[in-house]
């Protein structure tokens, strides 16, 4: 495991890296409220299989810098991912893994004709364009829609200037508890405290949600154009698992969607061996673009 920084157009990005330096590159993006250390269980297993896994601290999460442009839109996050891939020596085989906000970023890149990524894996948040129901999945979808507002209250909470910044530690603790019931997030919250040490960093990371509302999410709504894997926990407390059938109904080879039993939102930390198994199977398939 190695830690270093990568110079991006708007800031210095800190990254954690596992695996052989000449291994096939996999870029792994974390979500909210989380850090690059979220991959500490999955990345070594991928590294054992020969992959070079690089996990950045997303813009605004220390030790990465707060970007000089103050842009927290999905487009800015996607641009960071592409720049990281280029500066890390990625090639036509490079894959992208995203959890939560990392998966939202992956949605933008999976649907971008200019995206350089060969394959994309979504954890906990599916391709957003595939969340609409089919006639066969409308009952499950309507049930999810009815329940989702109770799970998504924090999005409105994060819109109030100063509120989330003042209460960030309490907010993060509650979200980890609610999103992955029964999981002990002590280590993760300690990593998060170092990544969001003050009001300026808290404002930066909740600004993802403010940019999503104020600037829209059209870039993340494009239809996927490359093979993808979606993994979702059937006990996810953030995004209702009843949306899963709508996503699965749109998935065909070489893409795939898997609902993991007894896993919550942070499924890669709860079930790292199972998640890694699905990732290795997907990454090793040699799937070609659709």
For each residue, the residues with C-beta under 8 A, 3 or more apart:
1: 16 17 18 44
2: 16 17 18
3: 14 15 16 17
4: 14 15 17
5: 12 13 14 15 63
6: 12 13 15 56 84 87 88
7: 12 13 87
8: 11 12 13 80 83 84 87
9: 79 83
10: 59 67 68 69 71 76 80
11: 8 59 64 65 66 67 68
12: 5 6 7 8 64 65
13: 5 6 7 8 56 57 59 64 65 80 84
14: 3 4 5 36 56 57 62 63 64
15: 3 4 5 6 36 54 55 56 57 84
16: 1 2 3 36 37 39 40 43 54 55
17: 1 2 3 4 52 53 54 55
18: 1 2 39 43 44 46 47 52 53
19: 23 43 46 47 50 51 52 53
20: 23 47 50 52
21: 52
22: 52
23: 19 20 47 50 51 52
24: 50 51 52 93 94 95
25: 51 52 54 85 88 89 90 91 93 94 95
26: 46 51 52 53 54 94 95 96 97 283
27: 54 55 56 81 84 85 88 90 94 95 96 97 117
28: 36 39 42 43 53 54 55 97 98 102
29: 55 56 58 77 81 96 97 98 99 101 102 103 105 106
30: 34 35 36 38 39 55 57 58 61 99 100 101 102
31: 34 38 98 99 100 101 102 103 124 125
32: 100 101 205 208
33: 168 171 172 175 176 192 196 205
34: 30 31 38 99 100 188 192 266
35: 30 38 57 61 188 191 192 194 195
36: 14 15 16 28 30 39 55 56 57 61
37: 16 40 55 187 188 191
38: 30 31 34 35 55 99 188 266 268 269
39: 16 18 28 30 36 42 43 53 55 268
40: 16 37 43 44
41: 44 45 268 269 272
42: 28 39 45 46 268 272 275 276 279
43: 16 18 19 28 39 40 46 47 53 55
44: 1 18 40 41 47 48
45: 41 42 48 49 272 273 276 280
46: 18 19 26 42 43 49 51 53 276 279 280 283
47: 18 19 20 23 43 44 50 51 52 53
48: 44 45
49: 45 46 280 284
50: 19 20 23 24 47
51: 19 23 24 25 26 46 47 283
52: 17 18 19 20 21 22 23 24 25 26 47
53: 17 18 19 26 28 39 43 46 47
54: 15 16 17 25 26 27 28 84 88
55: 15 16 17 27 28 29 30 36 37 38 39 43
56: 6 13 14 15 27 29 36 64 80 84
57: 13 14 15 30 35 36 61 62 63 64 195
58: 29 30 61 64 77 80 101 102
59: 10 11 13 64 65 66 67 72 76 77 80 204
60: 64 66 67 72 201 204 205 207 208
61: 30 35 36 57 58 64 195 196 201 204 205
62: 14 57 194 195 196 197 201
63: 5 14 57 195
64: 11 12 13 14 56 57 58 59 60 61
65: 11 12 13 59
66: 11 59 60 70 200 201 204
67: 10 11 59 60 70 71 76
68: 10 11
69: 10 76
70: 66 67 207
71: 10 67 75 76 211
72: 59 60 76 77 204 207 208 210 211
73: 76 77 211 212 215 219
74: 77 78 104 105 107 108 211 212 217 219 220
75: 71 78 79 108 219
76: 10 59 67 69 71 72 73 79 80 211
77: 29 58 59 72 73 74 80 81 101 104 105 108 208
78: 74 75 81 82 105 108 109 112 219
79: 9 75 76 82 83
80: 8 10 13 56 58 59 76 77 83 84
81: 27 29 77 78 84 85 96 105 109
82: 78 79 85 86 109 115 116
83: 8 9 79 80 86 87
84: 6 8 13 15 27 54 56 80 81 87 88
85: 25 27 81 82 88 90 94 96 116 117
86: 82 83 90 116
87: 6 7 8 83 84
88: 6 25 27 54 84 85
89: 25
90: 25 27 85 86 94 116
91: 25 94
92: 116 118
93: 24 25 118
94: 24 25 26 27 85 90 91 116 117 118
95: 24 25 26 27 117 118 119 120 121 283
96: 26 27 29 81 85 106 109 117 119 120 121
97: 26 27 28 29 102 106 120 121 123 279
98: 28 29 31 101 102 103 104 105 106 120 121 122 123 125
99: 29 30 31 34 38 102 103 123 124 125 266 268
100: 30 31 32 34 103 104 123 124 125 238 265
101: 29 30 31 32 58 77 98 104 105 125 208
102: 28 29 30 31 58 97 98 99 105 106 123
103: 29 31 98 99 100 106 107 122 123 124 125 126
104: 74 77 98 100 101 107 108 125 128 217 220
105: 29 74 77 78 81 98 101 102 108 109 220
106: 29 96 97 98 102 103 109 110 120 121 122
107: 74 103 104 110 111 122 125 127 128 129 220 221 222 224
108: 74 75 77 78 104 105 111 112 219 220 222
109: 78 81 82 96 105 106 112 115 117 120
110: 106 107 115 117 120 127 222 224 225 226 228
111: 107 108 115 127 129 219 220 221 222 223 224 225
112: 78 108 109 115 219 222 225
113: 225
114:
115: 82 109 110 111 112 225 226
116: 82 85 86 90 92 94
117: 27 85 94 95 96 109 110 120 226
118: 92 93 94 95 226 227 289
119: 95 96 226 227 228 229 282 283 287
120: 95 96 97 98 106 109 110 117 224 226 227 228 229
121: 95 96 97 98 106 228 229 230 231 279 282 283
122: 98 103 106 107 125 126 127 228 229 230 231
123: 97 98 99 100 102 103 230 231 232 267 268 275
124: 31 99 100 103 231 232 233 236 238 239 265 266 267
125: 31 98 99 100 101 103 104 107 122 128 239
126: 103 122 130 131 230 232 243 244 247 257
127: 107 110 111 122 130 131 224 228 230 247
128: 104 107 125 131 217 220 221
129: 107 111 132 221 222 223 224
130: 126 127 224 246 247 250 251
131: 126 127 128 243 246 247
132: 129 141 246
133: 137 138 140 141 142 246
134: 137 138 246 249 250
135: 138
136: 245 249
137: 133 134 140 141 245 246 249
138: 133 134 135 141 142
139: 142 143
140: 133 137 143 144 242 243 244 245 246
141: 132 133 137 138 144 145 242 243 245 246
142: 133 138 139 145 146
143: 139 140 146 147 240 242
144: 140 141 147 148 240 241 242 243
145: 141 142 148
146: 142 143
147: 143 144 150 151 240 242
148: 144 145 151 152 239 240 243
149: 152 153
150: 147 153
151: 147 148 178 237 238 239 240
152: 148 149 155 156
153: 149 150 156 157
154: 157 158 171 175
155: 152 158 159 209 212 213
156: 152 153 159 160
157: 153 154 160 163 164 171
158: 154 155 163 164 206 209 210
159: 155 156 209 210 213
160: 156 157 163 164
161:
162: 165 166
163: 157 158 160 166 167
164: 157 158 160 167 168 171 202 206
165: 162 168 199 202 203 206
166: 162 163 199
167: 163 164 170 171
168: 33 164 165 171 172 196 202 206
169: 172 173 193
170: 167 173 174
171: 33 154 157 164 167 168 174 175
172: 33 168 169 175 176 189 192 196
173: 169 170 176 177 185 189
174: 170 171 177 178
175: 33 154 171 172 178 179 238
176: 33 172 173 179 180 183 185 188 189 266
177: 173 174 180 181 185
178: 151 174 175 181 237 238
179: 175 176 236 237 238 264 265 266
180: 176 177 183 185 233 235 237 264 265 266 267 269 270
181: 177 178 235 237 264
182: 264
183: 176 180 264 266 269 270
184: 187
185: 173 176 177 180 188 189 266
186: 189 190
187: 37 184 190 191
188: 34 35 37 38 176 185 191 192 266 269
189: 172 173 176 185 186 192 193
190: 186 187 193 194
191: 35 37 187 188 194 195
192: 33 34 35 172 188 189 195 196
193: 169 189 190 196 197
194: 35 62 190 191 197
195: 35 57 61 62 63 191 192 201
196: 33 61 62 168 172 192 193 201 202 205
197: 62 193 194 201
198: 201 202
199: 165 166 202 203
200: 66 203 204
201: 60 61 62 66 195 196 197 198 204 205
202: 164 165 168 196 198 199 205 206
203: 165 199 200 206 207
204: 59 60 61 66 72 200 201 207
205: 32 33 60 61 196 201 202 208
206: 158 164 165 168 202 203 209 210
207: 60 70 72 203 204 210 211
208: 32 60 72 77 101 205 211 212
209: 155 158 159 206 212 213
210: 72 158 159 206 207 213 214
211: 71 72 73 74 76 207 208 214 215
212: 73 74 155 208 209 215 216 217
213: 155 159 209 210
214: 210 211
215: 73 211 212
216: 212
217: 74 104 128 212 220 221
218: 221 222
219: 73 74 75 78 108 111 112 222
220: 74 104 105 107 108 111 128 217
221: 107 111 128 129 217 218
222: 107 108 110 111 112 129 218 219 225
223: 111 129
224: 107 110 111 120 127 129 130 228 255
225: 110 111 112 113 115 222 289 290
226: 110 115 117 118 119 120 289 290
227: 118 119 120 254 255 282 285 287 288 289 290
228: 110 119 120 121 122 127 224 251 255
229: 119 120 121 122 255 256 257 258 278 279 282
230: 121 122 123 126 127 247 251 255 256 257 258
231: 121 122 123 124 257 258 260 267 275 278
232: 123 124 126 236 239 241 244 247 257 258 259 260 267
233: 124 180 236 241 259 260 262 263 264 265 267 270 271
234: 241 244 259 260 261 262 263
235: 180 181 241 262 263 264
236: 124 179 232 233 239 240 241 263 264 265 267
237: 151 178 179 180 181 264 265
238: 100 124 151 175 178 179 265
239: 124 125 148 151 232 236 243 265
240: 143 144 147 148 151 236 243
241: 144 232 233 234 235 236 244 259
242: 140 141 143 144 147 245
243: 126 131 140 141 144 148 239 240 246 247
244: 126 140 232 234 241 247 248 257 259
245: 136 137 140 141 242 248 249
246: 130 131 132 133 134 137 140 141 243 249 250
247: 126 127 130 131 230 232 243 244 250 251 257
248: 244 245 251 257 259
249: 134 136 137 245 246
250: 130 134 246 247
251: 130 228 230 247 248 255 256 257
252: 255
253: 256
254: 227 285 287 288 290
255: 224 227 228 229 230 251 252 287 290
256: 229 230 251 253 282
257: 126 229 230 231 232 244 247 248 251
258: 229 230 231 232 278
259: 232 233 234 241 244 248
260: 231 232 233 234 263 267 271 274 275
261: 234
262: 233 234 235 271
263: 233 234 235 236 260 267 270 271 274
264: 179 180 181 182 183 233 235 236 237 267 270
265: 100 124 179 180 233 236 237 238 239
266: 34 38 99 124 176 179 180 183 185 188 269 270
267: 123 124 180 231 232 233 236 260 263 264 270 271 275
268: 38 39 41 42 99 123 271 272 275
269: 38 41 180 183 188 266 272
270: 180 183 233 263 264 266 267
271: 233 260 262 263 267 268 274 275
272: 41 42 45 268 269 275 276
273: 45 276 277
274: 260 263 271 277 278
275: 42 123 231 260 267 268 271 272 278 279
276: 42 45 46 272 273 279 280
277: 273 274 280 281
278: 229 231 258 274 275 281 282
279: 42 46 97 121 229 275 276 282 283
280: 45 46 49 276 277 283 284
281: 277 278 284 285
282: 119 121 227 229 256 278 279 285 287
283: 26 46 51 95 119 121 279 280
284: 49 280 281
285: 227 254 281 282
286:
287: 119 227 254 255 282
288: 227 254
289: 118 225 226 227
290: 225 226 227 254 255
